[in-house]
Each structure stands twice: as structure tokens, then as C-alpha cells.
Amino acid sequence: MFAELPVKGGAGKPPSRRLLAALAVVGAGLLAACSGNSNYFSSASAPPAGPPVPSMTLGTGQVKAALILPLSAPGNAGVAGQAMRNAAEMALAEFNAPNIQLLVKDDGGSAEGARVAAQQALDEGAQIILGPLFAQSVAAVGQLARTRNIPVIAFSTDTNVAAHGVYLLSFLPESDVARVMQYAASAGKRSFAALIPDNPYGTVVEAAFKQDVTRRGGQIVALERYPHDKTAMAAPVKAVAQAAVRADALFLPDGGDSAPDVAQALVGNGLNVKKVQVLGTGLWGDDPRISSTPALNGGWYAAPEAAGYRSFATRYAARFKQQPVRTATLAYDAVALVAALVKTQGPARFSPEVLTNPSGFTGIDGLFRFRPDGTSERGLAVLKVTPSGAQVISPPPKTFGNGVAG
């Protein structure tokens, strides 16, 4: 079975993917701290949480699914929640009369709010739960859902909350690392240096990077962590710049806020970026600060191909008169997946065997599948940074072959 979620062609420029991979790891506080990128969120302030948004129902089908989002959470968390609710509504409208009823619940951005919302949804007969967005809320919902044998498709990027029956439909940093490293290995890169931000995202990608280099029989000649402070990052930058002469590639997994400064500092310390291939992650996205940095020109990174999102953003803007936040596609794909499974899979529609089918599914951002441990894998493209924007140098896979996309 290969469930095809609706994806249509279209035009328009997608916003950057910067910080998407990290936004749902910790919670609303981290999300508010990421507010510098208006491509994701339209509010940089964090006002007090509003009153809880009343539950609502979307659709009139027979199969009930819950959607738990931080609708009344302060600041950017609430903005994200509202956009994801809109995207869910859009998925229902575009899926040609799905036989589902969506129970939309507000968790206020808190674990306790999520637990209460999940309890209400389960009592109302939900057969599957979509959301929440934040890791601590996913943990609370997953614990409750397991007592009823109800699966959860959540939106956090924290793999610590993934489990059998709790699946993460999100952009996991590990997928970015695996794809760009796979492409680098195919291009003959065997020795690596790495300069990694000293934050929770950096911790995740460092572990994935080390594991992937080891798995492919490569070698790490230098690895340093750095704080987001130009003075404090001087020593690790210098150390990596000196060691990178022995490397085929340099891994720099940071976004537009810091990667340009770090790359320029490396060049200032003698690194020849024409001799060492620079590698990044989806945080590079389609960020003009990345493409306008000469030291990053020619760098490779992994991300979804843009056509699906461009179409989605165009349709969303036409319907809601505003641009979506980047996480909105997750809610759209979750609802479209549920609708497709209800239509095609009968009583076994939400069983582990169906949800973890190795062939996977196709959504707005391309191919994805759930692993039995609750983590997910995406079919990503590899793109090259150029002054005029990103260019695809390795297209996303059309199928999952031999257990690995790409």
C-alpha cells in the first residue's frame, strides 16, 4: 500500500526552513525565542496566554480523529497553532468528502493542557490523535493514549518522545544529516571536520553526524562546539580551520543567524572553502543570508524539494489571506493521511502495520514514512547554495529503497 496524499503543482516562493527543525524540541519558550524569523511566525512578542479556545469540530464523517494544538498559547506558539488548524481545515476541504470528523482541541502550549485535551478527545471517541506540537505535551498525550491503544501522530522534533504508537511527523534533524552525509559519501568524501552550535539542536546533529560518519567508515579529524558569541567562538573556529586542511568536508549545521559569521571567520583563519566541501542541514533553507555569503557558496545541504510547499502556500494564502507558518504543512499532511487511510484501509486503517508500511506516504514536502520506534524518515533532496538561490543537485527519491531514502 502506498497512500498518496494530495499534492498539486503551483507557484510562489516558500519561506526558509531555518529553525523549523528545532522549534518543537523543548516547548513554547524555545518557539518564542525563535521569533526572529518572520518566515515562520508573524509575532515577535510573547503576550500572556489567552483564554482557552473552545473545542470545535471540522467535518461530519463517521471516523473521529483529534487534533491537539497550542491555539491559545502566547506569542509564536499560538500563531503556529492557528496556522496548523487552518491547514487541517484546508486538507479536509481539498480531500473530496473524507469520512472523518476532526475534533480540534486547544492545549494552551502546556503538557497539562494537552493531557486534558487528549482525555476529552478519547472520551468523545477519537480513534487517532494528531499533535501536539511540543515535546513535553507529546509525552503526556502518548502516555494517556497508550492506555486506550490509540495511536498518536505528533509534530515534535524531539525523538526522545517517539515510541511505538507515538509517531513523529516532523522534520527530524537526523534525516537532514543522514541525507547530506549519504550524498557526500557518494561524492567521495571520507574525512570530516565539524563546527557545531552549542545548543540543543547542535547536540542532536552532533550525535547523528558521529553515528553517520562511523557507519560509513569515515573519519572525523576535528569537531568543536561554539556559542553564538563572536568573541567566544574565536577559539573553536580557529581550531577547526587549522584542522580542516586534512578534511574532505566541513559540517556547519547552523542557520542564517550564525552560519555566515562562522563561515567568514573560518575563511579569516585560513580555511580554503574551494578545497573543502562545506555541508549544512535544512536550517540553511532558502535563506538569503546563506546564499549571499561567499564562503558558503557551493555548500550542500538536505531539505524537501520546494514545489509542493510553493503550491500549498499559494493555496493557503488564497484561502486565508495570509502566508502560512512553515509547520502548517505538518497538520495538512497528518489530516490528509488520516483521510486517505480511512478511505483505503478499512478497520485496520490506524494499525501499526499500516502506519509503519515501509513504502511510506507522499505529502506536501515529499516522501515520508514512520518507523516502528516512532521516528520518521523523509525523502529529501540535496541542494547547492548559489548567489541566486538553492539549486537541486540530487533530487529526492521517488521510493524508499532498501530501507534508506536517497
Protein Blocks (a to p, Z undefined) as FASTA:
>chain_A
ZZdddddddedddddfehklmmmmnmmmlmmmmmmpmklpccfbdcddddddddddedjb
fbdcdddddfkbghjllmmmmmmmmmmmmmmmmnoopabdcddddehhpaklmmmmmmmm
mmnopabdeddfbfklmmmmmmmmmmnopacddfbfbfklgcehiacddddfklmmmmmm
mmmmmnopabdcddddddfklmmmmmmmmmmmmmnopacfbdcdddddfklmmmmmmmmm
mmmmmpfbdcddddfklmmmmmmmmmmnopafklpccdddfklmmafklmmmmklgoiac
ddddfklmmmmmmmmmmmnopacdfklmmmmmmmmmmmmmmmmnommlmgmklmmomnlp
adfkocadddfkopacdddddddddfkbpcdfbdcdfbdeehiaZZ
